[in-house]
Amino acid sequence: MASEPLPLASALAGESSLEELNPGVAEVLDAALAQFEEIGIRRSTIEDIARRAGIDRVTVYRRVGSKDDVIQGVIAREARRLIAHVNAATSPLPTLEQRITTAFAATVLHIRRNALFNRMVALDGDTFLPRITTQASPLLAMGIAAAVGLLEQAQADGLLELLSDPQEISEILIRLVHSFALTPDGAVKLQDRAALEQFASRHLTPLVMGHGRPRASGD
């Protein structure tokens, strides 16, 4: 019996990966990523993606769904890869400031240097940008959840006091990251890792620590 297309809302929310939910999806997403990076979203078809993957178009529909589902799947997987990259870069660091500055710089630079992101902005800005701006609520939720996880890990490691509202502070951090990644040219020049880390050290670390509250006795 053919499997049902992937529930993208679940995947975009970070509840489980596309590959875990539906075997064979990685093959489709790999082909789609290569296709989008080469000629863009608008000019790519399900037939093109199927051809790259060495399967037929019906199999693409069965494994993932429509072209829009494939696009969302590719973007969601790139977001999960970014989260994994940041987690790996920050988890061994011994101080809260190092974790915040590294997370901020690594995230902004990863997005700016991402081949899919740059290709889509150049070729399909009118169709791609809404997916990462006005229609990006699922991606924002993924980012916020990842930031909450980083802060909770810092608390567990004894680097951070309890936060009054970790969800709120995480959203502020993610929205700042989003702005600096998408619109790099502004009055504040954050073009390289050193500048990004210095900015985070001056502004983001105090922001996080200022939302802390004393631990209750026995915590």
PyRosetta script that sets phi, psi and omega in degrees:
from pyrosetta import init, pose_from_sequence

init()
pose = pose_from_sequence("MASEPLPLASALAGESSLEELNPGVAEVLDAALAQFEEIGIRRSTIEDIARRAGIDRVTVYRRVGSKDDVIQGVIAREARRLIAHVNAATSPLPTLEQRITTAFAATVLHIRRNALFNRMVALDGDTFLPRITTQASPLLAMGIAAAVGLLEQAQADGLLELLSDPQEISEILIRLVHSFALTPDGAVKLQDRAALEQFASRHLTPLVMGHGRPRASGD")
pose.set_psi(1, 134.7)
pose.set_omega(1, -178.0)
pose.set_phi(2, -66.8)
pose.set_psi(2, 140.3)
pose.set_omega(2, 178.3)
pose.set_phi(3, -75.9)
pose.set_psi(3, 154.7)
pose.set_omega(3, 179.6)
pose.set_phi(4, -78.7)
pose.set_psi(4, 151.0)
pose.set_omega(4, 175.7)
pose.set_phi(5, -58.1)
pose.set_psi(5, 153.8)
pose.set_omega(5, -177.0)
pose.set_phi(6, -61.4)
pose.set_psi(6, 135.5)
pose.set_omega(6, 171.8)
pose.set_phi(7, -75.4)
pose.set_psi(7, 97.2)
pose.set_omega(7, -172.2)
pose.set_phi(8, -66.9)
pose.set_psi(8, -30.5)
pose.set_omega(8, 179.4)
pose.set_phi(9, -59.0)
pose.set_psi(9, -39.5)
pose.set_omega(9, 178.8)
pose.set_phi(10, -66.4)
pose.set_psi(10, -44.2)
pose.set_omega(10, -178.4)
pose.set_phi(11, -67.1)
pose.set_psi(11, -42.9)
pose.set_omega(11, -179.4)
pose.set_phi(12, -66.8)
pose.set_psi(12, -28.8)
pose.set_omega(12, 177.3)
pose.set_phi(13, -76.3)
pose.set_psi(13, -6.0)
pose.set_omega(13, 177.1)
pose.set_phi(14, 83.2)
pose.set_psi(14, 12.2)
pose.set_omega(14, -177.5)
pose.set_phi(15, -69.9)
pose.set_psi(15, -32.9)
pose.set_omega(15, 176.5)
pose.set_phi(16, -163.1)
pose.set_psi(16, 159.6)
pose.set_omega(16, -176.8)
pose.set_phi(17, -82.5)
pose.set_psi(17, 156.2)
pose.set_omega(17, 176.7)
pose.set_phi(18, -56.3)
pose.set_psi(18, -43.6)
pose.set_omega(18, -176.7)
pose.set_phi(19, -64.9)
pose.set_psi(19, -35.6)
pose.set_omega(19, 178.8)
pose.set_phi(20, -68.7)
pose.set_psi(20, -37.3)
pose.set_omega(20, -175.5)
pose.set_phi(21, -74.7)
pose.set_psi(21, -28.1)
pose.set_omega(21, -173.3)
pose.set_phi(22, -151.5)
pose.set_psi(22, 103.2)
pose.set_omega(22, 179.3)
pose.set_phi(23, -55.6)
pose.set_psi(23, 139.1)
pose.set_omega(23, -179.6)
pose.set_phi(24, 95.2)
pose.set_psi(24, -10.1)
pose.set_omega(24, -179.4)
pose.set_phi(25, -65.9)
pose.set_psi(25, -38.0)
pose.set_omega(25, -178.4)
pose.set_phi(26, -57.0)
pose.set_psi(26, -38.3)
pose.set_omega(26, 179.1)
pose.set_phi(27, -61.1)
pose.set_psi(27, -41.9)
pose.set_omega(27, 179.1)
pose.set_phi(28, -69.1)
pose.set_psi(28, -43.9)
pose.set_omega(28, -177.6)
pose.set_phi(29, -67.6)
pose.set_psi(29, -36.9)
pose.set_omega(29, 176.2)
pose.set_phi(30, -60.8)
pose.set_psi(30, -44.7)
pose.set_omega(30, 179.9)
pose.set_phi(31, -65.9)
pose.set_psi(31, -42.1)
pose.set_omega(31, -179.7)
pose.set_phi(32, -65.4)
pose.set_psi(32, -41.4)
pose.set_omega(32, 178.9)
pose.set_phi(33, -59.9)
pose.set_psi(33, -46.8)
pose.set_omega(33, 178.6)
pose.set_phi(34, -62.7)
pose.set_psi(34, -40.2)
pose.set_omega(34, -179.7)
pose.set_phi(35, -65.3)
pose.set_psi(35, -46.4)
pose.set_omega(35, -178.5)
pose.set_phi(36, -65.5)
pose.set_psi(36, -39.0)
pose.set_omega(36, 179.7)
pose.set_phi(37, -67.2)
pose.set_psi(37, -28.9)
pose.set_omega(37, -177.1)
pose.set_phi(38, -82.2)
pose.set_psi(38, -49.0)
pose.set_omega(38, -173.9)
pose.set_phi(39, -127.3)
pose.set_psi(39, 1.0)
pose.set_omega(39, 178.0)
pose.set_phi(40, 93.2)
pose.set_psi(40, 171.5)
pose.set_omega(40, -177.5)
pose.set_phi(41, -74.6)
pose.set_psi(41, -49.4)
pose.set_omega(41, -171.7)
pose.set_phi(42, -58.6)
pose.set_psi(42, -42.2)
pose.set_omega(42, -175.9)
pose.set_phi(43, -82.5)
pose.set_psi(43, -10.5)
pose.set_omega(43, -179.1)
pose.set_phi(44, -85.0)
pose.set_psi(44, 143.1)
pose.set_omega(44, 177.7)
pose.set_phi(45, -122.4)
pose.set_psi(45, 165.6)
pose.set_omega(45, 175.3)
pose.set_phi(46, -59.3)
pose.set_psi(46, -36.5)
pose.set_omega(46, 178.8)
pose.set_phi(47, -62.1)
pose.set_psi(47, -41.8)
pose.set_omega(47, 177.7)
pose.set_phi(48, -60.6)
pose.set_psi(48, -45.3)
pose.set_omega(48, -179.0)
pose.set_phi(49, -65.1)
pose.set_psi(49, -44.2)
pose.set_omega(49, 178.7)
pose.set_phi(50, -60.8)
pose.set_psi(50, -41.8)
pose.set_omega(50, -179.3)
pose.set_phi(51, -62.2)
pose.set_psi(51, -43.5)
pose.set_omega(51, 178.6)
pose.set_phi(52, -62.9)
pose.set_psi(52, -37.3)
pose.set_omega(52, -177.8)
pose.set_phi(53, -81.0)
pose.set_psi(53, -10.9)
pose.set_omega(53, -179.2)
pose.set_phi(54, 74.7)
pose.set_psi(54, 29.7)
pose.set_omega(54, 179.3)
pose.set_phi(55, -131.8)
pose.set_psi(55, 178.4)
pose.set_omega(55, 177.4)
pose.set_phi(56, -96.5)
pose.set_psi(56, 164.8)
pose.set_omega(56, -174.5)
pose.set_phi(57, -63.7)
pose.set_psi(57, -31.2)
pose.set_omega(57, 178.8)
pose.set_phi(58, -62.9)
pose.set_psi(58, -37.5)
pose.set_omega(58, 179.1)
pose.set_phi(59, -66.0)
pose.set_psi(59, -36.6)
pose.set_omega(59, 176.0)
pose.set_phi(60, -61.4)
pose.set_psi(60, -46.7)
pose.set_omega(60, 178.8)
pose.set_phi(61, -61.6)
pose.set_psi(61, -40.5)
pose.set_omega(61, -177.2)
pose.set_phi(62, -68.2)
pose.set_psi(62, -40.0)
pose.set_omega(62, -176.2)
pose.set_phi(63, -78.6)
pose.set_psi(63, -39.0)
pose.set_omega(63, -173.7)
pose.set_phi(64, -123.0)
pose.set_psi(64, -47.2)
pose.set_omega(64, -178.5)
pose.set_phi(65, 130.1)
pose.set_psi(65, -144.9)
pose.set_omega(65, -177.2)
pose.set_phi(66, -75.4)
pose.set_psi(66, 176.8)
pose.set_omega(66, 176.0)
pose.set_phi(67, -59.6)
pose.set_psi(67, -40.7)
pose.set_omega(67, 178.6)
pose.set_phi(68, -61.9)
pose.set_psi(68, -39.1)
pose.set_omega(68, 176.8)
pose.set_phi(69, -63.4)
pose.set_psi(69, -40.9)
pose.set_omega(69, 178.9)
pose.set_phi(70, -62.8)
pose.set_psi(70, -44.0)
pose.set_omega(70, 179.3)
pose.set_phi(71, -59.9)
pose.set_psi(71, -47.7)
pose.set_omega(71, 179.2)
pose.set_phi(72, -61.7)
pose.set_psi(72, -38.5)
pose.set_omega(72, 179.3)
pose.set_phi(73, -63.8)
pose.set_psi(73, -42.6)
pose.set_omega(73, 179.0)
pose.set_phi(74, -63.8)
pose.set_psi(74, -46.0)
pose.set_omega(74, -179.4)
pose.set_phi(75, -63.8)
pose.set_psi(75, -42.2)
pose.set_omega(75, 179.1)
pose.set_phi(76, -62.2)
pose.set_psi(76, -40.4)
pose.set_omega(76, -179.8)
pose.set_phi(77, -67.7)
pose.set_psi(77, -38.8)
pose.set_omega(77, 176.3)
pose.set_phi(78, -62.4)
pose.set_psi(78, -37.6)
pose.set_omega(78, 178.5)
pose.set_phi(79, -65.7)
pose.set_psi(79, -41.8)
pose.set_omega(79, 178.6)
pose.set_phi(80, -65.5)
pose.set_psi(80, -36.5)
pose.set_omega(80, 177.4)
pose.set_phi(81, -64.2)
pose.set_psi(81, -39.5)
pose.set_omega(81, 176.8)
pose.set_phi(82, -62.7)
pose.set_psi(82, -45.5)
pose.set_omega(82, 179.5)
pose.set_phi(83, -60.1)
pose.set_psi(83, -42.7)
pose.set_omega(83, 178.7)
pose.set_phi(84, -63.6)
pose.set_psi(84, -39.8)
pose.set_omega(84, 178.9)
pose.set_phi(85, -61.9)
pose.set_psi(85, -45.5)
pose.set_omega(85, -178.9)
pose.set_phi(86, -68.0)
pose.set_psi(86, -42.0)
pose.set_omega(86, 178.1)
pose.set_phi(87, -59.3)
pose.set_psi(87, -43.7)
pose.set_omega(87, 179.9)
pose.set_phi(88, -65.1)
pose.set_psi(88, -35.4)
pose.set_omega(88, -177.7)
pose.set_phi(89, -75.0)
pose.set_psi(89, -30.2)
pose.set_omega(89, -173.0)
pose.set_phi(90, -99.5)
pose.set_psi(90, -30.3)
pose.set_omega(90, -172.1)
pose.set_phi(91, -58.6)
pose.set_psi(91, -33.0)
pose.set_omega(91, -180.0)
pose.set_phi(92, -81.1)
pose.set_psi(92, -8.2)
pose.set_omega(92, -171.8)
pose.set_phi(93, -74.6)
pose.set_psi(93, 141.3)
pose.set_omega(93, -169.8)
pose.set_phi(94, -87.2)
pose.set_psi(94, -11.0)
pose.set_omega(94, -179.0)
pose.set_phi(95, -126.8)
pose.set_psi(95, 156.9)
pose.set_omega(95, 178.3)
pose.set_phi(96, -63.7)
pose.set_psi(96, -43.6)
pose.set_omega(96, -179.1)
pose.set_phi(97, -59.3)
pose.set_psi(97, -42.7)
pose.set_omega(97, 178.7)
pose.set_phi(98, -62.8)
pose.set_psi(98, -40.5)
pose.set_omega(98, -179.2)
pose.set_phi(99, -66.6)
pose.set_psi(99, -42.7)
pose.set_omega(99, -179.1)
pose.set_phi(100, -68.2)
pose.set_psi(100, -47.0)
pose.set_omega(100, -177.8)
pose.set_phi(101, -65.4)
pose.set_psi(101, -39.9)
pose.set_omega(101, 179.2)
pose.set_phi(102, -68.1)
pose.set_psi(102, -42.3)
pose.set_omega(102, 179.8)
pose.set_phi(103, -61.8)
pose.set_psi(103, -44.8)
pose.set_omega(103, -178.6)
pose.set_phi(104, -64.1)
pose.set_psi(104, -51.7)
pose.set_omega(104, -177.8)
pose.set_phi(105, -64.0)
pose.set_psi(105, -44.4)
pose.set_omega(105, -177.8)
pose.set_phi(106, -63.4)
pose.set_psi(106, -39.7)
pose.set_omega(106, -178.8)
pose.set_phi(107, -67.7)
pose.set_psi(107, -49.4)
pose.set_omega(107, -178.6)
pose.set_phi(108, -61.3)
pose.set_psi(108, -46.5)
pose.set_omega(108, -178.4)
pose.set_phi(109, -67.3)
pose.set_psi(109, -38.0)
pose.set_omega(109, 179.8)
pose.set_phi(110, -61.8)
pose.set_psi(110, -43.5)
pose.set_omega(110, 179.6)
pose.set_phi(111, -66.3)
pose.set_psi(111, -46.4)
pose.set_omega(111, -178.4)
pose.set_phi(112, -61.3)
pose.set_psi(112, -32.0)
pose.set_omega(112, -175.8)
pose.set_phi(113, -96.7)
pose.set_psi(113, -1.3)
pose.set_omega(113, -177.3)
pose.set_phi(114, -67.9)
pose.set_psi(114, 126.3)
pose.set_omega(114, -175.7)
pose.set_phi(115, -62.3)
pose.set_psi(115, -42.4)
pose.set_omega(115, 179.9)
pose.set_phi(116, -63.2)
pose.set_psi(116, -47.6)
pose.set_omega(116, -179.3)
pose.set_phi(117, -56.6)
pose.set_psi(117, -50.1)
pose.set_omega(117, -177.1)
pose.set_phi(118, -66.7)
pose.set_psi(118, -38.0)
pose.set_omega(118, 179.7)
pose.set_phi(119, -68.3)
pose.set_psi(119, -41.1)
pose.set_omega(119, -178.6)
pose.set_phi(120, -69.3)
pose.set_psi(120, -38.5)
pose.set_omega(120, 177.1)
pose.set_phi(121, -63.0)
pose.set_psi(121, -40.4)
pose.set_omega(121, -177.8)
pose.set_phi(122, -71.8)
pose.set_psi(122, -38.8)
pose.set_omega(122, -172.7)
pose.set_phi(123, -100.1)
pose.set_psi(123, -32.9)
pose.set_omega(123, -171.0)
pose.set_phi(124, -134.6)
pose.set_psi(124, 41.1)
pose.set_omega(124, -175.9)
pose.set_phi(125, -54.7)
pose.set_psi(125, -39.9)
pose.set_omega(125, -176.0)
pose.set_phi(126, -69.0)
pose.set_psi(126, -27.1)
pose.set_omega(126, 179.4)
pose.set_phi(127, -100.9)
pose.set_psi(127, -28.2)
pose.set_omega(127, -176.7)
pose.set_phi(128, -84.8)
pose.set_psi(128, -42.3)
pose.set_omega(128, -174.9)
pose.set_phi(129, -58.9)
pose.set_psi(129, -39.4)
pose.set_omega(129, 176.2)
pose.set_phi(130, -58.1)
pose.set_psi(130, -31.3)
pose.set_omega(130, -179.4)
pose.set_phi(131, -67.6)
pose.set_psi(131, -23.6)
pose.set_omega(131, -179.7)
pose.set_phi(132, -113.8)
pose.set_psi(132, 12.5)
pose.set_omega(132, 176.3)
pose.set_phi(133, -132.4)
pose.set_psi(133, -92.5)
pose.set_omega(133, -174.1)
pose.set_phi(134, -66.5)
pose.set_psi(134, -24.4)
pose.set_omega(134, 179.9)
pose.set_phi(135, -108.7)
pose.set_psi(135, 20.5)
pose.set_omega(135, -170.3)
pose.set_phi(136, -97.3)
pose.set_psi(136, 19.4)
pose.set_omega(136, -179.0)
pose.set_phi(137, -55.5)
pose.set_psi(137, -42.9)
pose.set_omega(137, 178.0)
pose.set_phi(138, -62.9)
pose.set_psi(138, -38.9)
pose.set_omega(138, 178.0)
pose.set_phi(139, -68.3)
pose.set_psi(139, -38.3)
pose.set_omega(139, 176.2)
pose.set_phi(140, -60.5)
pose.set_psi(140, -42.5)
pose.set_omega(140, 179.0)
pose.set_phi(141, -62.2)
pose.set_psi(141, -39.4)
pose.set_omega(141, 176.7)
pose.set_phi(142, -61.7)
pose.set_psi(142, -45.8)
pose.set_omega(142, -179.3)
pose.set_phi(143, -63.2)
pose.set_psi(143, -43.2)
pose.set_omega(143, 179.3)
pose.set_phi(144, -62.4)
pose.set_psi(144, -44.5)
pose.set_omega(144, 179.1)
pose.set_phi(145, -61.0)
pose.set_psi(145, -39.6)
pose.set_omega(145, 179.2)
pose.set_phi(146, -66.1)
pose.set_psi(146, -41.5)
pose.set_omega(146, 179.5)
pose.set_phi(147, -65.6)
pose.set_psi(147, -41.4)
pose.set_omega(147, 175.9)
pose.set_phi(148, -59.0)
pose.set_psi(148, -41.3)
pose.set_omega(148, 178.7)
pose.set_phi(149, -61.7)
pose.set_psi(149, -41.1)
pose.set_omega(149, 178.6)
pose.set_phi(150, -64.7)
pose.set_psi(150, -41.9)
pose.set_omega(150, 179.7)
pose.set_phi(151, -67.9)
pose.set_psi(151, -40.1)
pose.set_omega(151, 178.3)
pose.set_phi(152, -65.0)
pose.set_psi(152, -36.4)
pose.set_omega(152, 177.3)
pose.set_phi(153, -66.4)
pose.set_psi(153, -39.6)
pose.set_omega(153, 177.1)
pose.set_phi(154, -62.6)
pose.set_psi(154, -38.3)
pose.set_omega(154, 175.8)
pose.set_phi(155, -64.3)
pose.set_psi(155, -44.7)
pose.set_omega(155, -179.9)
pose.set_phi(156, -62.6)
pose.set_psi(156, -30.9)
pose.set_omega(156, -180.0)
pose.set_phi(157, -86.6)
pose.set_psi(157, 2.7)
pose.set_omega(157, 177.5)
pose.set_phi(158, 77.7)
pose.set_psi(158, 19.9)
pose.set_omega(158, -177.7)
pose.set_phi(159, -98.3)
pose.set_psi(159, -8.3)
pose.set_omega(159, -172.8)
pose.set_phi(160, -147.8)
pose.set_psi(160, 136.1)
pose.set_omega(160, 174.4)
pose.set_phi(161, -70.3)
pose.set_psi(161, 167.3)
pose.set_omega(161, 177.5)
pose.set_phi(162, -59.3)
pose.set_psi(162, 140.2)
pose.set_omega(162, 179.9)
pose.set_phi(163, -95.0)
pose.set_psi(163, 141.5)
pose.set_omega(163, 179.8)
pose.set_phi(164, -66.8)
pose.set_psi(164, -34.3)
pose.set_omega(164, 179.5)
pose.set_phi(165, -153.4)
pose.set_psi(165, 83.2)
pose.set_omega(165, -177.1)
pose.set_phi(166, -61.1)
pose.set_psi(166, -31.2)
pose.set_omega(166, 178.9)
pose.set_phi(167, -65.7)
pose.set_psi(167, -43.6)
pose.set_omega(167, -178.1)
pose.set_phi(168, -67.3)
pose.set_psi(168, -47.5)
pose.set_omega(168, -179.3)
pose.set_phi(169, -65.4)
pose.set_psi(169, -34.0)
pose.set_omega(169, 177.8)
pose.set_phi(170, -66.2)
pose.set_psi(170, -39.0)
pose.set_omega(170, 178.6)
pose.set_phi(171, -65.8)
pose.set_psi(171, -39.6)
pose.set_omega(171, 176.7)
pose.set_phi(172, -59.6)
pose.set_psi(172, -46.0)
pose.set_omega(172, -179.2)
pose.set_phi(173, -62.4)
pose.set_psi(173, -45.3)
pose.set_omega(173, -177.6)
pose.set_phi(174, -67.7)
pose.set_psi(174, -37.7)
pose.set_omega(174, 177.9)
pose.set_phi(175, -67.0)
pose.set_psi(175, -33.9)
pose.set_omega(175, 174.9)
pose.set_phi(176, -65.8)
pose.set_psi(176, -46.1)
pose.set_omega(176, 177.4)
pose.set_phi(177, -57.5)
pose.set_psi(177, -46.6)
pose.set_omega(177, -178.7)
pose.set_phi(178, -57.8)
pose.set_psi(178, -45.3)
pose.set_omega(178, -178.0)
pose.set_phi(179, -65.3)
pose.set_psi(179, -47.2)
pose.set_omega(179, -177.8)
pose.set_phi(180, -69.7)
pose.set_psi(180, -28.9)
pose.set_omega(180, 178.9)
pose.set_phi(181, -74.5)
pose.set_psi(181, -42.0)
pose.set_omega(181, -175.2)
pose.set_phi(182, -82.9)
pose.set_psi(182, -30.3)
pose.set_omega(182, -178.2)
pose.set_phi(183, -128.3)
pose.set_psi(183, 79.1)
pose.set_omega(183, -172.6)
pose.set_phi(184, -72.1)
pose.set_psi(184, -24.9)
pose.set_omega(184, -175.2)
pose.set_phi(185, -93.5)
pose.set_psi(185, 109.4)
pose.set_omega(185, 178.9)
pose.set_phi(186, -151.7)
pose.set_psi(186, -170.0)
pose.set_omega(186, 179.4)
pose.set_phi(187, -63.9)
pose.set_psi(187, -35.7)
pose.set_omega(187, 176.3)
pose.set_phi(188, -88.4)
pose.set_psi(188, 116.2)
pose.set_omega(188, -176.1)
pose.set_phi(189, -90.3)
pose.set_psi(189, 106.8)
pose.set_omega(189, -179.7)
pose.set_phi(190, -124.5)
pose.set_psi(190, 69.3)
pose.set_omega(190, -173.4)
pose.set_phi(191, -95.9)
pose.set_psi(191, -17.7)
pose.set_omega(191, -177.6)
pose.set_phi(192, -132.6)
pose.set_psi(192, 172.2)
pose.set_omega(192, -174.6)
pose.set_phi(193, -60.7)
pose.set_psi(193, -43.1)
pose.set_omega(193, -177.0)
pose.set_phi(194, -61.6)
pose.set_psi(194, -44.6)
pose.set_omega(194, -180.0)
pose.set_phi(195, -65.2)
pose.set_psi(195, -40.8)
pose.set_omega(195, 178.7)
pose.set_phi(196, -63.4)
pose.set_psi(196, -43.0)
pose.set_omega(196, -179.3)
pose.set_phi(197, -67.7)
pose.set_psi(197, -38.8)
pose.set_omega(197, 178.4)
pose.set_phi(198, -65.0)
pose.set_psi(198, -41.0)
pose.set_omega(198, 177.2)
pose.set_phi(199, -60.7)
pose.set_psi(199, -47.0)
pose.set_omega(199, -179.2)
pose.set_phi(200, -62.9)
pose.set_psi(200, -39.1)
pose.set_omega(200, 179.6)
pose.set_phi(201, -64.8)
pose.set_psi(201, -40.6)
pose.set_omega(201, -177.3)
pose.set_phi(202, -75.1)
pose.set_psi(202, -35.2)
pose.set_omega(202, -169.3)
pose.set_phi(203, -116.9)
pose.set_psi(203, -40.6)
pose.set_omega(203, -172.8)
pose.set_phi(204, -82.5)
pose.set_psi(204, -40.6)
pose.set_omega(204, 178.2)
pose.set_phi(205, -61.4)
pose.set_psi(205, -47.9)
pose.set_omega(205, 175.9)
pose.set_phi(206, -61.1)
pose.set_psi(206, -34.5)
pose.set_omega(206, 178.7)
pose.set_phi(207, -60.7)
pose.set_psi(207, -45.9)
pose.set_omega(207, -179.8)
pose.set_phi(208, -66.6)
pose.set_psi(208, -48.3)
pose.set_omega(208, -176.2)
pose.set_phi(209, -66.6)
pose.set_psi(209, -28.5)
pose.set_omega(209, 179.2)
pose.set_phi(210, -70.7)
pose.set_psi(210, -15.3)
pose.set_omega(210, 178.3)
pose.set_phi(211, -96.1)
pose.set_psi(211, 7.2)
pose.set_omega(211, -179.7)
pose.set_phi(212, -79.4)
pose.set_psi(212, 161.1)
pose.set_omega(212, 174.3)
pose.set_phi(213, -136.6)
pose.set_psi(213, 152.1)
pose.set_omega(213, -177.1)
pose.set_phi(214, -58.2)
pose.set_psi(214, 144.6)
pose.set_omega(214, 174.0)
pose.set_phi(215, -70.5)
pose.set_psi(215, 138.6)
pose.set_omega(215, 175.0)
pose.set_phi(216, -71.0)
pose.set_psi(216, 153.9)
pose.set_omega(216, 179.7)
pose.set_phi(217, -60.0)
pose.set_psi(217, 133.3)
pose.set_omega(217, -178.8)
pose.set_phi(218, 93.6)
pose.set_psi(218, -7.8)
pose.set_omega(218, 178.8)
pose.set_phi(219, -69.5)
pose.dump_pdb("model.pdb")
